[in-house]
Amino acid sequence: MPKETVFLDRAIPDTRAYCQFLGIPEPPHLAAALAKASYRKVFILDLLPLVKDYARLEDEAAQKTIQELLIGVYNSLPFPTVRVPVLPIETRVDLILANLNSIPD
């Protein structure tokens, strides 16, 4: 396992939540991919106010639904999760960095 810390904005489990949101079947290979996935810790950041842009097509209700689906999916998997509340950016960063110290090797 690499000693380097890498942060992902999206990961394999997100696919399950988005399939649920869209009401579409999961890809046949998703269960196998989830079984192989390994994340030492998952940080779930509480939602900031929605800012529409070219990539974010959802409204606020959809944003909240997707967030709850993501939380449900990650809580159903064996990865430790940490909720990160809405705080000033520096405080959010400090909270995440403090939680990195408790990640098992």
LINRARA-V298914 format. One record per helix or strand. SS is the DSSP state (A for helix, B for strand). FROM is the first residue (numbers start at 1). LEN is the number of residues. Records with the same first field share a line. If there is no record, write none. Layout:
SS = FROM-LEN + FROM-LEN
This chain:
A = 12-11 + 30-7 + 60-16 + 89-12
B = 42-4 + 81-4
